[in-house]
Every structure is written in C-alpha cells, then in structure tokens.
Amino acid sequence: MKAKLVRVLIGPEGHPVRIFRNKDWRDSPAGQVVEMTKAEAVGSIREQVFARAKNPLTGQIECQTCGRTITWKSGEMNEIVAKGNHNLGEVSLENCEALCRECHTGSPDSAHGNRRWQTAKLSPTKGPA
C-alpha cells in the first residue's frame, strides 16, 4: 500500500507546522510548502506539540489541561478545533495540544466526552460489536 502524501507548511525551524486540508497551500510563499507522507508530517507535528508541553523545571511532558505527567506513549494529541468541524480544524502546531488520556477521551467533560464505552465494544477479533 502506497503511503498517502500531503502538502505541509514548513516553519522557520525547518519542520512541518501545518498539514493543508484543501488547496490553501497555493496561497503560501514559494518554498515553504512541501509534500511528505502523512505519517511523517503528523509525527513531526506531534513531536513539536509534546516538546512545547515539556515543563522546563522538571523536564517532564505535562498534559496541557490538568498538568498530569505524560509520555510519548501515554499522551495523546488533540486538535483543539476538530478536523471534522466544517473544514475549520486541521493538524497544525497552532491547533494541537498534548493531553493525557483522561482529559482527551476518558471522562464526560474531556475534550471528546467519555469515549471509553466505545472502545469497550471493540473485540480484537471481531471489530465493532
């Protein structure tokens, strides 16, 4: 299966800062838009989001809502304005934050409401119940 290519805006540090969802890339300055795999672009933006969430005093990555310590593996990246929100949301450094699972999907007042019931319905062999 061929990797999906996306157009991204390259920031001043030379890393992707925005994945374009539509043809807005045409309005960007020449040389600041490149194509790369979606996985590579999302991974790079996630690295930057988690670096931004690092507490300079402790060196620990902290949930940007509750301050709980998270790791690369336990933390989740959330789009503040969801990608499905009438084409307003996007994966970008500006629109993303690092959250713990509880603040992202684990409680009724989390970013996406309590989605634990949804994952409980999944069976590793059968898919959705």
N, C-alpha and C positions, 0 to 999 in steps of 0.2 A: 504494500500500500504506500503510495506516494505521500510525503509529508505536505500538509497544507501550508502554502506560502501566504504571508500577509505583508502589507505595507506598514512600516513603522516610522515614527518621527524620532530622529536621533537628537538627544540633548547635548548640552555643552560639554559633558564629560565623555561623550562618545558612546553612550548606552541608549537603548530604546527607552523612550519616556511615554509613548502613546502608540496604541495599535489602532489604525484607522478602520472604522466600520463601513465607511462609504467612500465616495470619491473626494472627500475633503483634502486628501493628500495633494491634490492638484494645486491648492492654494498655498502650500508650504514652500519656503525658499528652496531653490535647487541645491542638491547635495545634502539636504537634511532628511530626505526620505529614502529608505532602502527597503528591499524585500528580504525577508528571512522566514524561517519556519515559525509557525505559531507557537510551538512548544518552546523554542529558543527565546522568542520575544516575551512570552508570559513569564518564563523562568527568570529572565533578566530583570523585568519589572518587579517581580516578587522579591528578588534579592535586594533591590533598592528600597522597596517598601519595608522589608524586615530590617535593613540597615538603619533606616530612618527611625524605626521603633526601638532601637537599642538605647538603653539607659547609659549615658556617658559615665555615671558614677559607678555603676555595678558591672557594666559590660553585658548585661542580660537583655534579651529581647523581651519587651513587655507588650501585652495586649493594649491597644490604644483606647479601649473603653474602660476596662477595670484595673489595668496595671498588673495583672497576673503574669508571671514569667511564662513564656512560651519558647518553643524551639522551632527549628526549621520543620521538623516532622510533626509537632503537635499544633503549631499555629496555622491559621487559615487566612487567606487573602480575601477581603470583601470589597466589592465595588460599592461605593457609597451611593451612587445613583446606578441602579441595576442596569445591566446591558439590555434587558428587555423593556425598559421604560421608554417607550416611544422613540427609540433611537437616540435618546439623550445620554444614556450610560455607555461607558466604554472601559476597557482595560487601559488605564494610564496611571502614571505616577501620581498625578493630581487627584484622581478619583478612587484610589485604592488605599486600604488601611489593613494593618495586621491585627487580627483578633484571635482570642482563644476560642475553642470550640463552643464553650458555654455562651459567650457573647455573640457568636456568629449564628449558631443554629440550635443551641441547646436549651433555650427557655422561651416562654411566651413573649417576653419583652426583648428578646435578642433581635439582631438585625433582620433575620428572616422568620421570626417566630419559631416555635418549637417544631423542628423537623425530625426529632428522634422517632416519632411514631412512624414516619415514612420509611426510615432505614430499618426499623424493626420488621416491616412487612417483607423485606427482601430476603430471599433464600439464596445462598451461594450456588445452588444447583438449578434452581427453577426460575430465578428472576423475580419480578414483582408477583405478589400473591393475588 
